[in-house]
């Protein structure tokens, strides 16, 4: 069994890590490099940083925090938000990020996935999908920080993204984001059933059991969370011991 990754997610706005619920009610947490260093030293396998207002404000990713993070942490990290071109990929990777996450830009220009994968390798290209369930029961892809419904079917979009060269999928349930009632297992399973690249669960962690369910029931490769880590509710090392005791392979 491959080792499952525990991945804190750090949403960045104006150079600070913030957190909200369902993309609203934003509160300040800490600086990216300080919180990143803490996670790097306390058992996180990777980190994900999202410049959460870059796309909505129609600007590039704030690169200063990327440089600071790269200088202070010792684990892989990815950066997303405001990445629209191959030049943006180059800037983020040059400053030390290991992967680049694209969401809105990929929807607007799917060829960016293919171009980036060809230039930098699929392992550097993460397709991030914000999905919300519709009355039909299907999930729709949202962009611009969860503000705009694209009408795209999330499952079909994940399949297309992988076919274009995305090396990893992060699937975030807007319905579950920040409310701590558990991951959307049905959504996760729908994705893991149809793609052959690593899938990272996002949105909804509130207890250790929720992390276990995402791996056990949906067979995800990584579990991403924010609030429960940022506010000290679940220490990462405690979570890993819990998972290990239940037969989930993790790096201790």
RODO-810096 format. One line per 4 residues: number of its first residue (from 1); for each residue x, y, z of N, C-alpha, C, O. Coordinates in Angstrom, 1 decimal. Atoms other than C-alpha are relative to their C-alpha. Layout:
BEGIN
NUM) X,Y,Z,X,Y,Z,X,Y,Z,X,Y,Z | ... .
END
This chain:
BEGIN
1) 0.8,-1.2,0.0,0.0,0.0,0.0,0.9,1.2,0.0,1.8,1.3,0.8 | -0.8,-1.3,0.0,1.3,3.5,-0.9,-0.3,0.8,1.2,-1.4,0.8,1.8 | 0.2,-0.9,-1.1,1.8,5.9,1.9,-1.0,1.1,-0.3,-0.9,1.8,-1.3 | 1.0,-1.1,0.1,-1.1,8.3,2.4,0.5,1.3,0.5,1.2,1.3,1.6 .
5) -0.5,-1.3,-0.4,-0.3,12.0,2.6,-0.9,0.8,0.8,-2.1,0.9,0.5 | 0.8,-0.9,-0.8,-1.5,14.4,5.2,0.5,1.4,-0.4,1.7,1.7,-0.3 | -0.4,-1.3,0.7,-1.6,17.9,3.7,-0.8,1.2,0.6,-2.0,1.3,0.2 | 0.6,-1.2,-0.4,-2.4,21.1,5.5,-0.2,1.0,-1.2,0.7,1.1,-2.0 .
9) 0.3,-0.9,1.0,-4.0,23.7,3.2,0.0,1.4,0.6,-0.6,1.7,1.6 | -0.2,-1.4,-0.5,-3.0,27.4,3.7,-0.6,0.9,-1.0,0.1,1.1,-2.1 | 0.6,-1.1,0.8,-5.3,30.0,2.1,0.7,1.3,0.3,0.7,1.7,1.5 | -0.7,-1.2,-0.2,-3.4,33.2,1.6,-0.7,1.2,-0.6,-1.2,1.1,-1.8 .
13) 0.6,-1.3,0.5,-4.9,36.7,1.3,0.8,1.1,0.6,1.0,1.2,1.8 | -0.8,-1.2,-0.4,-2.8,39.9,1.4,1.2,-0.5,0.9,1.5,0.2,1.8 | -1.2,0.4,-0.7,0.2,37.9,2.6,-0.2,-0.7,1.3,0.8,-1.0,2.0 | 0.4,0.7,-1.3,-1.6,36.2,5.5,-0.8,-1.3,-0.3,-1.5,-1.3,-1.2 .
17) 0.8,1.2,0.1,-3.0,32.7,6.0,-1.4,0.3,0.7,-1.4,0.8,1.8 | 1.3,-0.3,-0.5,-6.8,33.0,6.5,-0.8,-1.3,-0.2,-0.4,-2.3,-0.9 | 0.9,1.2,0.1,-9.7,30.5,6.9,-1.4,0.5,0.1,-1.7,1.4,0.9 | 1.4,-0.3,-0.1,-13.4,30.6,6.3,-0.9,-1.2,-0.1,-0.3,-2.3,0.0 .
21) 0.9,1.1,0.2,-16.5,28.5,5.8,-0.7,0.2,-1.3,-1.3,1.2,-1.5 | 0.6,-0.1,1.3,-17.8,27.7,2.4,0.4,1.3,-0.8,-0.4,1.9,-1.5 | -0.6,-1.2,0.7,-15.5,30.5,1.1,-0.4,1.3,0.5,-0.2,2.3,-0.1 | 0.4,-1.3,-0.6,-17.0,33.1,3.4,0.5,0.0,1.5,1.1,-0.9,2.0 .
25) -0.4,-0.2,-1.4,-16.5,34.4,7.0,1.5,-0.2,0.3,1.9,-1.1,1.1 | -1.4,0.1,0.0,-12.8,34.8,6.6,0.6,0.5,1.3,0.3,1.7,1.7 | -0.7,-0.4,-1.2,-10.6,35.0,9.7,1.5,-0.1,-0.2,2.0,-1.1,-0.9 | -1.5,0.0,0.1,-6.8,35.7,10.0,0.5,-1.2,0.9,0.0,-1.4,2.0 .
29) -0.6,1.1,-0.7,-4.6,32.8,11.1,1.5,0.3,0.4,1.8,0.3,1.5 | -1.4,-0.2,-0.2,-0.9,33.5,10.7,0.7,0.3,-1.3,0.1,0.5,-2.3 | -0.7,-0.2,1.2,1.9,34.2,8.2,0.3,-1.3,-0.7,0.5,-2.3,0.0 | -0.2,1.3,0.7,2.5,31.6,5.5,1.3,-0.7,0.4,1.3,-1.9,0.6 .
33) -1.3,0.7,-0.3,6.2,31.0,6.3,0.0,-0.5,1.5,0.6,-1.5,1.7 | 0.0,0.5,-1.4,5.6,30.7,10.1,-0.8,-1.2,0.2,-0.4,-2.2,0.8 | 0.9,1.2,-0.1,2.7,28.3,9.8,0.6,-1.1,-0.8,0.5,-2.3,-0.4 | -0.6,1.0,0.8,4.4,26.5,7.0,1.2,-0.7,0.7,1.3,-1.9,0.6 .
37) -1.2,0.6,-0.8,7.6,26.0,9.1,-0.5,-0.9,1.1,0.1,-2.0,1.4 | 0.5,0.8,-1.1,5.5,24.7,12.0,-0.5,-1.4,-0.6,-0.2,-2.4,0.0 | 0.5,1.2,0.5,3.8,22.1,9.8,1.2,-0.9,-0.6,1.1,-2.1,-0.5 | -1.1,0.7,0.5,7.1,21.2,8.2,0.7,-0.8,1.1,1.3,-1.9,0.8 .
41) -0.7,0.7,-1.1,8.5,20.3,11.6,-0.9,-0.9,0.8,-0.4,-1.7,1.7 | 0.9,0.8,-0.8,5.4,18.6,13.0,-0.7,-1.1,-0.7,-1.8,-1.6,-0.3 | 0.5,1.2,0.6,4.7,15.8,10.5,-0.8,0.1,-1.3,-1.2,-0.9,-1.8 | 0.7,-0.1,1.3,3.0,17.2,7.4,0.8,-0.6,-1.1,2.1,-0.5,-1.1 .
45) -0.7,0.6,1.1,3.9,15.4,4.3,0.2,1.0,-1.2,1.2,1.0,-1.9 | -0.1,-1.0,1.1,3.2,18.3,1.9,-0.8,1.2,0.5,-1.6,1.1,1.5 | 0.9,-1.1,-0.3,1.6,21.8,2.0,-0.6,0.5,-1.3,0.0,0.4,-2.4 | 0.7,-0.6,1.2,-0.8,23.5,-0.4,-0.3,1.5,0.4,-0.9,1.7,1.5 .
49) 0.3,-1.4,-0.2,-0.9,27.3,-0.6,-0.9,0.5,-1.1,-0.6,0.3,-2.3 | 0.9,-0.6,1.0,-3.8,29.1,-2.4,-0.1,1.5,0.3,-0.5,1.9,1.3 | 0.2,-1.4,0.0,-3.7,32.8,-3.1,-1.5,0.2,-0.4,-1.9,0.2,-1.6 | 1.4,0.3,0.2,-7.5,32.8,-2.7,-0.7,1.2,-0.7,-1.9,1.0,-1.2 .
53) 0.7,-1.1,0.7,-8.3,36.2,-4.2,0.7,0.5,-1.3,0.2,1.4,-1.9 | -0.8,-0.4,1.2,-5.8,36.4,-7.0,-0.8,-0.1,-1.3,-0.8,0.9,-2.1 | 0.8,0.1,1.2,-8.2,35.1,-9.7,-1.1,1.0,0.0,-1.4,1.7,-1.0 | 1.2,-0.9,-0.1,-11.2,37.1,-8.5,0.5,1.5,-0.3,-0.2,2.3,-0.9 .
57) -0.5,-1.4,0.1,-9.0,40.3,-8.4,0.8,0.1,-1.3,1.4,1.2,-1.6 | -0.7,0.0,1.3,-7.5,39.4,-11.8,1.4,0.4,0.0,1.9,1.3,-0.7 | -1.5,-0.3,-0.2,-3.9,39.5,-10.7,0.7,-1.3,0.1,0.1,-2.4,0.3 | -0.8,1.2,-0.1,-1.0,37.1,-10.6,0.1,-0.4,1.5,-0.2,0.4,2.4 .
61) -0.3,0.5,-1.4,-0.1,35.0,-7.5,1.0,1.0,0.6,2.0,1.4,0.0 | -1.0,-0.8,-0.8,1.6,37.1,-4.8,1.2,-0.9,0.2,1.2,-1.8,1.0 | -1.2,0.9,0.0,5.1,35.6,-5.2,0.9,0.2,1.2,1.7,-0.7,1.4 | -0.9,-0.3,-1.1,6.8,37.1,-2.2,-0.2,-1.1,1.1,0.8,-1.6,1.6 .
65) 0.2,1.0,-1.0,5.2,34.5,0.2,0.6,-1.3,-0.5,1.0,-2.1,0.3 | -0.5,1.2,0.5,6.3,31.7,-2.1,1.5,-0.1,0.3,2.0,-1.1,0.7 | -1.5,0.0,-0.3,10.0,32.7,-1.8,0.2,-0.2,1.5,1.1,-1.0,1.8 | -0.2,0.1,-1.5,9.7,33.0,2.0,-0.3,-1.4,0.5,0.5,-2.0,1.3 .
69) 0.4,1.4,-0.4,8.0,29.6,2.3,1.1,-1.0,-0.4,1.5,-1.8,0.4 | -1.0,0.9,0.6,10.6,27.9,0.1,1.3,0.1,0.9,2.0,-0.9,1.0 | -1.2,-0.2,-0.9,13.4,29.3,2.4,-0.2,-0.6,1.4,0.9,-0.8,2.0 | 0.2,0.4,-1.4,11.8,28.0,5.6,-0.5,-1.4,0.2,-0.4,-1.9,1.3 .
73) 0.5,1.4,-0.2,10.3,24.6,5.0,0.8,-1.0,-0.8,1.6,-0.7,-1.6 | -0.8,1.1,0.5,11.7,21.2,4.1,-0.8,-1.1,-0.5,-0.4,-2.3,-0.6 | 0.8,1.0,0.6,8.8,19.4,2.6,-0.6,0.6,-1.3,-0.6,1.8,-1.5 | 0.5,-0.5,1.3,7.2,19.6,-0.9,-1.2,0.9,0.2,-2.0,0.8,1.2 .
77) 1.2,-0.8,0.0,4.6,22.3,-1.5,-0.5,0.5,-1.4,0.3,0.6,-2.3 | 0.5,-0.5,1.2,2.3,23.5,-4.2,-0.7,1.3,0.2,-1.0,1.7,1.3 | 0.5,-1.3,-0.1,1.0,26.9,-5.0,-1.1,0.2,-1.1,-0.9,-0.3,-2.2 | 1.1,-0.3,0.9,-2.3,28.0,-6.7,-0.6,1.3,0.2,-0.4,2.0,1.2 .
81) 0.7,-1.2,0.0,-4.4,31.0,-7.4,0.7,1.1,-0.9,1.9,1.4,-0.6 | -0.6,-1.0,0.9,-3.7,33.5,-10.2,1.0,-0.5,-0.9,1.7,0.3,-1.6 | -0.9,0.6,1.0,-1.7,31.1,-12.3,-0.8,-0.2,-1.3,-1.7,-1.0,-1.4 | 0.7,0.0,1.3,-2.8,31.7,-15.9,0.8,-0.3,-1.2,0.2,-0.6,-2.2 .
85) -0.8,0.2,1.2,0.1,31.2,-18.2,1.2,-0.9,0.4,1.5,-1.1,1.6 | -1.3,0.8,-0.2,3.3,29.1,-18.6,1.0,0.9,0.7,1.8,0.4,1.5 | -0.9,-0.9,-0.7,5.2,32.2,-17.4,-0.3,0.0,1.5,0.6,0.1,2.3 | 0.3,0.0,-1.4,3.3,32.1,-14.2,0.5,-1.3,0.7,1.0,-1.3,1.8 .
89) -0.6,1.3,-0.5,4.2,28.4,-13.8,1.5,0.2,0.3,2.0,-0.2,1.3 | -1.4,-0.2,-0.1,7.8,29.3,-14.4,0.4,0.8,1.3,1.3,0.5,2.0 | -0.3,-0.9,-1.2,7.8,32.1,-11.7,-0.2,-0.8,1.3,0.6,-0.7,2.2 | 0.3,0.7,-1.2,6.2,29.9,-9.1,1.0,-1.1,0.3,1.5,-1.3,1.4 .
93) -1.0,1.1,-0.2,8.5,26.9,-9.7,1.4,0.6,0.3,2.2,0.0,1.0 | -1.4,-0.6,-0.2,11.6,29.2,-9.9,0.2,0.4,1.4,1.3,0.4,1.9 | -0.2,-0.5,-1.4,10.9,30.5,-6.4,0.0,-1.1,1.0,0.1,-0.9,2.2 | -0.2,1.1,-0.9,10.9,27.0,-5.0,-1.2,-0.9,0.2,-1.1,-2.0,0.9 .
97) 1.2,1.0,-0.1,7.4,25.4,-5.3,0.3,-1.2,-0.8,1.0,-1.2,-1.8 | -0.1,1.3,0.7,7.3,21.8,-6.3,-1.0,-0.3,-1.0,-0.8,-1.0,-2.0 | 1.2,0.3,0.8,3.9,21.8,-7.9,-0.7,1.3,-0.2,-0.6,2.2,0.6 | 0.9,-1.2,0.2,1.5,24.4,-9.4,-1.4,-0.5,-0.2,-1.7,-1.4,-0.9 .
101) 1.4,0.4,0.1,-2.2,24.1,-8.9,-0.8,1.0,-0.8,-0.7,2.2,-0.6 | 0.8,-0.9,0.9,-4.6,25.5,-11.5,-1.5,-0.4,0.1,-1.8,-1.6,0.2 | 1.5,0.3,-0.1,-8.4,25.8,-11.3,-0.7,0.8,-1.0,-1.1,0.3,-2.1 | 0.7,-0.9,1.0,-10.1,28.8,-13.0,0.7,0.1,-1.3,0.0,0.0,-2.4 .
105) -0.8,-0.2,1.3,-7.3,29.2,-15.6,-0.2,-1.3,-0.8,-0.2,-1.2,-2.1 | 0.1,1.2,0.8,-7.6,25.5,-16.6,-1.4,-0.1,-0.6,-1.5,-0.6,-1.8 | 1.4,0.1,0.6,-11.4,25.8,-17.1,0.0,1.0,-1.2,-0.6,0.6,-2.3 | 0.0,-0.9,1.1,-10.9,28.9,-19.3,0.9,-0.4,-1.2,0.6,-0.2,-2.3 .
109) -1.0,0.3,1.1,-7.9,27.5,-21.2,0.5,-1.4,0.3,1.6,-1.6,0.8 | -0.4,1.4,-0.3,-7.7,23.6,-20.9,1.4,-0.3,-0.6,2.1,-1.2,0.0 | -1.3,0.3,0.6,-4.7,23.6,-23.2,1.2,0.4,0.9,2.3,-0.1,0.7 | -1.1,-0.4,-1.0,-2.7,25.2,-20.3,0.5,-1.2,0.7,1.7,-1.4,1.0 .
113) -0.3,1.2,-0.7,-2.8,21.8,-18.6,1.0,-0.8,-0.8,2.1,-1.2,-0.3 | -0.9,0.8,0.9,-1.2,20.1,-21.6,1.3,0.7,-0.2,2.4,0.0,-0.2 | -1.2,-0.8,0.3,1.3,22.9,-22.3,0.9,-0.1,1.3,2.2,-0.3,1.1 | -0.8,0.0,-1.3,2.5,22.9,-18.6,0.5,-1.4,0.2,1.7,-1.5,0.6 .
117) -0.5,1.4,-0.2,2.7,19.1,-18.4,1.1,-0.3,-1.0,2.1,-1.0,-0.6 | -1.1,0.2,1.0,4.8,19.0,-21.6,1.3,0.7,0.4,2.4,0.2,0.2 | -1.2,-0.8,-0.3,7.1,21.7,-20.4,0.7,-0.4,1.4,1.9,-0.4,1.5 | -0.6,0.2,-1.3,7.5,20.9,-16.7,-0.3,-1.4,0.6,0.3,-1.8,1.6 .
121) 0.3,1.4,-0.4,6.2,17.3,-16.4,-1.4,0.0,0.8,-1.7,0.9,1.5 | 1.3,0.2,-0.6,2.8,16.0,-15.2,0.0,0.1,1.5,-0.9,0.6,2.1 | -0.1,0.0,-1.4,4.1,15.7,-11.7,-0.1,1.4,0.6,-0.3,1.6,1.8 | 0.0,-1.4,-0.4,4.2,19.5,-11.5,-1.4,0.7,-0.1,-1.6,1.8,0.4 .
125) 1.3,-0.6,0.4,0.6,20.1,-12.7,-1.1,-0.7,0.9,-1.4,-1.8,0.7 | 1.1,0.5,-0.9,-2.2,19.8,-10.1,-1.3,0.7,-0.5,-1.3,1.9,-0.6 | 1.3,-0.6,0.4,-5.8,20.3,-11.3,-0.8,0.0,1.3,-1.2,-1.0,1.8 | 0.9,-0.2,-1.2,-7.8,21.7,-8.4,-1.4,0.3,-0.5,-1.7,1.1,-1.3 .
129) 1.5,-0.1,0.4,-11.6,21.4,-8.7,-0.8,0.3,1.2,-0.8,-0.4,2.2 | 1.0,-0.4,-1.0,-14.1,23.2,-6.5,-1.4,-0.5,-0.5,-1.8,0.0,-1.6 | 1.2,0.6,0.5,-17.3,21.2,-6.8,-1.2,0.2,1.0,-1.0,0.2,2.2 | 1.2,-0.2,-0.8,-20.9,21.8,-5.6,-1.1,-0.9,-0.6,-1.3,-0.9,-1.8 .
133) 1.0,0.9,0.5,-23.7,19.3,-5.8,-1.3,0.8,-0.4,-1.7,1.7,0.3 | 1.3,-0.7,0.6,-26.8,20.3,-7.9,-1.2,-0.9,0.4,-1.0,-2.0,0.9 | 1.2,0.7,-0.3,-30.4,19.2,-7.4,-0.1,-1.3,-0.8,-0.7,-2.3,-0.4 | 0.0,1.2,0.8,-29.8,16.6,-10.1,0.8,-1.1,0.6,0.7,-2.3,0.2 .
137) -0.9,0.9,-0.7,-27.3,14.9,-7.8,1.4,0.0,-0.6,2.3,-0.5,0.1 | -1.3,-0.2,0.6,-24.4,15.7,-10.1,0.8,1.1,0.6,0.1,2.0,1.3 | -0.8,-1.1,-0.6,-21.5,18.0,-9.1,0.4,0.9,-1.1,0.9,0.4,-2.2 | -0.4,-1.0,1.0,-20.8,21.2,-11.0,1.3,0.6,0.5,1.6,0.8,1.7 .
141) -1.3,-0.7,-0.3,-17.4,22.9,-11.2,-0.2,1.5,0.2,-0.9,2.1,-0.7 | 0.1,-1.4,-0.3,-17.1,26.3,-9.7,1.4,0.6,-0.1,2.4,0.0,0.2 | -1.2,-0.7,0.1,-14.4,28.9,-10.3,0.0,1.3,0.7,-1.1,1.7,1.3 | -0.1,-1.3,-0.7,-13.2,32.3,-9.0,-0.3,-0.1,1.4,-1.2,0.6,2.0 .
145) 0.2,0.2,-1.4,-13.0,31.1,-5.5,-1.4,-0.4,0.4,-1.9,0.0,1.5 | 1.3,0.5,-0.3,-16.3,29.3,-5.6,-1.2,1.0,-0.3,-2.3,0.7,0.1 | 1.0,-1.0,0.3,-18.2,32.3,-7.0,-0.8,-0.2,-1.2,-1.9,0.2,-1.3 | 0.6,0.1,1.3,-19.0,31.2,-10.5,-0.2,-1.5,-0.3,0.7,-2.3,-0.3 .
149) 0.3,1.4,0.4,-20.8,28.0,-11.6,0.3,-0.1,-1.5,-0.3,0.7,-2.3 | -0.4,0.1,1.4,-19.2,26.9,-14.9,-1.0,-0.9,-0.8,-1.1,-0.8,-2.0 | 0.9,0.9,0.6,-21.9,24.3,-15.6,0.7,-1.3,-0.4,0.1,-2.3,-0.9 | -0.8,1.2,0.4,-19.1,21.7,-16.2,-0.3,-1.1,1.1,-0.4,-0.8,2.3 .
153) 0.2,1.2,-0.9,-19.7,18.2,-14.7,1.4,-0.3,0.6,2.4,-0.5,-0.1 | -1.3,0.1,-0.7,-16.9,17.8,-12.1,0.7,-1.4,-0.3,1.9,-1.4,-0.4 | -0.6,1.3,0.3,-16.4,14.1,-12.8,0.6,-0.1,-1.4,1.7,-0.5,-1.6 | -0.5,0.0,1.4,-16.0,14.6,-16.6,1.2,0.9,-0.1,2.1,0.7,-0.9 .
157) -1.1,-1.0,0.1,-13.8,17.6,-16.0,1.3,-0.6,0.6,2.4,-0.4,0.1 | -1.1,0.7,-0.5,-11.5,15.5,-13.8,0.6,-0.9,-1.0,1.9,-1.0,-1.2 | -0.5,0.9,1.0,-11.2,12.9,-16.5,0.7,0.7,-1.1,1.7,0.3,-1.6 | -0.6,-0.8,1.0,-10.5,15.5,-19.1,1.3,0.6,0.4,2.3,0.5,-0.4 .
161) -1.2,-0.6,-0.5,-7.9,17.2,-17.0,1.2,-1.0,0.1,2.3,-0.7,-0.3 | -1.0,1.1,0.0,-6.0,13.9,-16.5,0.4,-0.4,-1.4,1.6,-0.6,-1.7 | -0.3,0.4,1.4,-6.2,13.1,-20.2,0.9,1.1,-0.7,1.7,0.8,-1.6 | -0.8,-1.1,0.5,-4.6,16.5,-20.9,1.4,0.1,0.7,2.3,0.7,0.2 .
165) -1.3,0.1,-0.6,-1.7,15.8,-18.5,0.1,0.3,1.4,1.2,0.3,2.0 | -0.1,-0.2,-1.4,-2.6,16.7,-15.0,0.4,-1.2,0.8,-0.1,-2.3,0.6 | -0.6,1.1,-0.7,-0.6,14.6,-12.6,-0.6,-0.3,1.3,-0.3,-1.3,2.0 | 0.6,0.2,-1.3,-2.8,15.0,-9.6,-1.3,0.8,0.0,-1.4,1.9,-0.6 .
169) 1.3,-0.7,-0.2,-6.4,16.0,-8.7,-0.2,0.4,1.4,-0.1,-0.5,2.3 | 0.5,-0.4,-1.3,-7.4,18.0,-5.7,-1.5,0.3,-0.1,-1.9,1.2,-0.9 | 1.5,-0.2,0.2,-11.2,17.8,-5.3,-0.5,0.5,1.3,-0.5,-0.1,2.4 | 0.5,-0.7,-1.2,-12.8,20.2,-2.9,-1.5,0.2,-0.1,-2.0,0.7,-1.0 .
173) 1.4,-0.1,0.0,-16.4,20.0,-1.9,-0.4,1.4,0.7,-0.1,1.6,1.9 | 0.4,-1.2,-0.5,-17.8,23.5,-1.5,-1.1,-0.2,1.1,-1.1,0.6,2.1 | 1.1,0.3,-1.0,-20.8,22.1,0.4,0.6,-0.4,1.3,0.0,-0.1,2.4 | -0.6,0.5,-1.3,-18.5,20.6,3.0,1.1,0.9,0.5,1.5,0.8,1.7 .
177) -1.1,-0.8,-0.4,-15.8,23.3,3.1,-0.1,0.7,1.3,-1.0,1.6,1.5 | 0.0,-0.7,-1.2,-15.0,24.4,6.6,-1.1,-0.3,1.1,-1.0,0.2,2.2 | 1.1,0.3,-0.9,-18.1,22.9,8.2,0.2,-1.2,0.9,-0.5,-1.4,1.9 | -0.5,1.1,-0.9,-16.3,19.9,9.7,-1.0,-1.2,0.2,-1.0,-1.8,1.3 .
181) 0.9,1.2,-0.1,-19.0,17.3,9.0,0.5,-1.2,-0.8,-0.3,-2.2,-0.9 | -0.5,1.1,0.7,-16.8,15.1,7.0,0.2,0.3,-1.5,-0.5,1.2,-2.0 | -0.3,-0.2,1.5,-15.5,14.8,3.4,-1.2,-0.5,-0.8,-2.0,-1.4,-0.2 | 1.1,0.5,0.8,-18.0,14.2,0.6,0.5,-1.3,-0.7,1.1,-1.3,-1.7 .
185) -0.5,1.3,0.4,-17.3,10.5,0.2,-0.5,-0.3,-1.4,0.3,-0.9,-2.2 | 0.5,0.3,1.3,-19.6,10.1,-2.8,0.7,0.7,-1.1,1.0,0.1,-2.1 | -0.7,-0.8,1.0,-17.9,12.9,-4.7,1.4,-0.6,-0.2,1.9,-0.8,-1.3 | -1.4,0.6,0.1,-14.4,11.5,-3.9,0.0,-1.3,-0.7,0.9,-1.5,-1.5 .
189) 0.0,1.3,0.6,-15.3,8.0,-4.8,-0.3,0.1,-1.5,0.2,-0.7,-2.3 | 0.3,-0.2,1.4,-16.8,9.2,-8.1,1.2,0.4,-0.8,1.4,0.0,-2.0 | -1.3,-0.4,0.6,-13.4,10.8,-8.9,1.0,-1.2,0.0,1.6,-1.5,-1.1 | -1.1,1.0,-0.1,-11.1,8.0,-7.7,-0.4,-1.2,-0.9,0.5,-2.0,-1.3 .
193) 0.4,1.2,0.8,-13.2,5.4,-9.7,0.4,0.2,-1.5,0.4,-0.7,-2.2 | -0.2,-0.2,1.4,-12.4,7.1,-13.0,1.3,0.6,-0.4,1.6,0.8,-1.6 | -1.3,-0.5,0.4,-8.9,8.6,-12.9,1.1,-0.9,0.6,0.9,-1.6,1.7 | -1.1,0.9,-0.4,-5.5,6.8,-12.5,1.1,0.8,0.6,2.2,0.3,0.7 .
197) -1.0,-0.8,-0.6,-3.6,9.7,-10.9,-0.4,0.2,1.5,-1.5,0.0,1.8 | 0.4,-0.2,-1.4,-3.4,10.6,-7.2,-1.1,1.0,0.2,-1.2,2.0,-0.6 | 1.1,-0.9,-0.3,-6.5,12.2,-5.8,0.1,0.4,1.4,0.3,-0.4,2.3 | -0.1,-0.5,-1.3,-6.5,14.5,-2.8,-1.3,0.5,0.4,-2.0,1.3,-0.3 .
201) 1.3,-0.4,-0.5,-9.6,15.0,-0.7,0.1,1.3,0.7,1.1,1.6,1.4 | 0.0,-1.3,-0.6,-10.4,18.5,0.4,-1.5,0.4,0.4,-2.4,0.2,-0.4 | 1.3,-0.5,-0.4,-13.3,20.1,2.4,-0.8,-0.8,0.9,-1.4,-1.8,0.4 | 0.9,0.7,-0.9,-15.0,18.9,5.5,0.6,-0.7,1.2,-0.2,-1.2,2.0 .
205) -0.6,0.7,-1.1,-12.5,17.5,8.0,-0.3,0.6,1.3,-0.2,1.8,1.5 | 0.3,-0.5,-1.4,-13.6,17.8,11.6,0.5,-1.0,1.1,0.7,-0.5,2.2 | -0.5,1.0,-1.0,-12.5,14.5,13.3,1.0,-0.9,-0.7,1.2,-0.9,-1.9 | -0.9,1.0,0.5,-9.8,11.9,12.9,-0.7,-1.0,-0.9,-0.2,-1.5,-1.9 .
209) 0.7,1.0,0.7,-12.5,9.5,11.7,-0.3,0.5,-1.4,-0.3,-0.3,-2.3 | 0.2,-0.5,1.4,-13.2,11.8,8.7,1.1,-0.3,-0.9,0.9,-0.6,-2.1 | -1.1,0.2,0.8,-9.7,11.4,7.5,0.1,-1.5,-0.4,0.3,-1.9,-1.5 | 0.0,1.4,0.2,-9.9,7.6,7.9,-1.1,-0.4,-1.1,-0.8,-1.2,-1.9 .
213) 1.0,0.3,1.0,-13.2,7.5,6.0,0.4,0.3,-1.4,0.0,-0.4,-2.4 | -0.4,-0.5,1.4,-11.8,9.4,3.0,1.0,-1.0,-0.6,0.9,-1.3,-1.8 | -0.9,1.0,0.5,-9.0,6.8,2.7,-0.6,-1.3,-0.2,-0.5,-2.0,-1.2 | 0.5,1.3,0.0,-10.9,3.7,3.6,-1.2,-0.2,-1.0,-1.3,-1.2,-1.7 .
217) 1.2,0.2,0.8,-14.1,4.4,1.6,0.2,0.6,-1.4,-0.5,0.1,-2.3 | -0.2,-0.6,1.3,-12.9,6.6,-1.3,1.4,-0.3,-0.6,1.6,0.1,-1.7 | -1.3,0.4,0.5,-9.3,5.3,-1.6,0.8,1.2,-0.6,1.5,1.1,-1.6 | -0.8,-1.1,0.5,-7.8,8.8,-1.9,1.5,-0.2,0.4,1.8,-1.0,1.3 .
221) -1.5,0.1,-0.3,-4.0,9.3,-1.9,0.5,1.0,1.0,1.5,0.8,1.6 | -0.4,-1.0,-1.0,-3.9,12.3,0.3,-1.2,0.7,0.6,-2.3,0.7,-0.1 | 1.1,-0.6,-0.7,-6.1,14.1,2.8,0.4,1.4,0.4,1.4,1.6,1.1 | -0.3,-1.4,-0.2,-6.1,17.9,2.9,-1.0,0.6,1.0,-2.2,0.3,0.9 .
225) 0.9,-0.6,-1.0,-7.5,20.0,5.7,0.7,1.4,0.4,1.9,1.6,0.2 | -0.5,-1.3,-0.5,-7.1,23.5,7.2,-0.4,0.3,1.4,0.5,0.3,2.3 | 0.4,-0.4,-1.3,-9.2,24.5,10.2,0.5,-0.9,1.2,1.1,-0.4,2.1 | -0.4,0.9,-1.1,-8.5,21.4,12.3,1.5,0.0,0.3,1.9,-0.3,1.4 .
229) -1.4,-0.1,-0.2,-4.8,21.9,11.8,0.4,1.4,0.5,1.1,1.6,1.5 | -0.4,-1.4,-0.3,-4.6,25.7,12.0,-0.3,0.4,1.4,0.4,1.1,2.1 | 0.5,-0.4,-1.4,-6.5,25.9,15.3,0.3,-1.1,1.0,-0.2,-1.0,2.1 | -0.5,0.9,-0.9,-4.8,23.0,16.9,-0.9,-1.1,0.5,-0.7,-1.7,1.5 .
233) 1.0,1.0,-0.4,-7.8,20.7,17.0,0.4,-1.4,-0.1,0.1,-2.3,0.7 | -0.6,1.3,0.3,-6.0,17.7,15.5,1.5,0.1,-0.3,1.8,0.5,-1.4 | -1.5,0.0,0.3,-2.2,17.5,15.9,0.3,-1.0,-1.1,-0.3,-2.2,-1.0 | -0.3,0.9,1.1,-0.8,15.9,12.7,0.5,-1.3,0.5,0.2,-2.4,0.0 .
237) -0.6,1.3,-0.5,1.3,13.3,14.6,-1.1,-0.9,0.6,-1.0,-2.1,0.5 | 1.1,0.8,-0.6,-1.8,12.2,16.6,-0.9,-0.6,-1.1,-1.3,-1.8,-1.0 | 0.9,0.5,1.1,-3.8,11.9,13.4,0.7,-1.2,-0.7,0.1,-2.2,-1.0 | -0.8,1.1,0.7,-1.0,9.7,11.8,0.0,-1.2,0.8,-0.1,-2.3,0.3 .
241) 0.0,1.2,-0.9,-0.8,7.4,14.8,-1.4,-0.6,-0.1,-1.5,-1.8,-0.1 | 1.4,0.5,0.1,-4.6,7.1,14.7,-0.2,-0.8,-1.3,-0.7,-1.9,-1.3 | 0.2,0.6,1.3,-4.5,6.2,11.0,0.8,-1.3,-0.1,0.4,-2.3,-0.6 | -0.9,1.2,0.0,-1.5,3.8,11.4,-0.6,-1.2,0.8,-0.5,-2.3,0.4 .
245) 0.6,1.1,-0.9,-3.3,1.9,14.2,-1.2,-0.7,-0.7,-1.6,-1.8,-0.4 | 1.1,0.5,0.8,-6.2,1.4,11.7,0.4,-0.6,-1.3,-0.5,-0.8,-2.2 | -0.5,0.7,1.2,-4.0,-0.1,9.0,0.2,0.9,-1.2,0.5,0.4,-2.3 | -0.3,-1.0,1.1,-3.5,3.1,6.9,1.5,0.3,0.1,2.0,0.7,1.1 .
249) -1.4,-0.2,0.1,0.1,3.4,5.8,0.3,1.5,-0.1,-0.1,2.2,-1.0 | -0.4,-1.5,-0.1,1.5,6.9,6.8,1.4,0.1,0.3,2.0,-0.9,0.9 | -1.4,-0.3,-0.3,4.9,8.4,7.2,0.1,0.6,1.4,-0.4,1.7,1.7 | -0.1,-0.5,-1.3,5.7,8.7,10.9,1.4,0.5,0.3,1.8,0.9,1.4 .
END
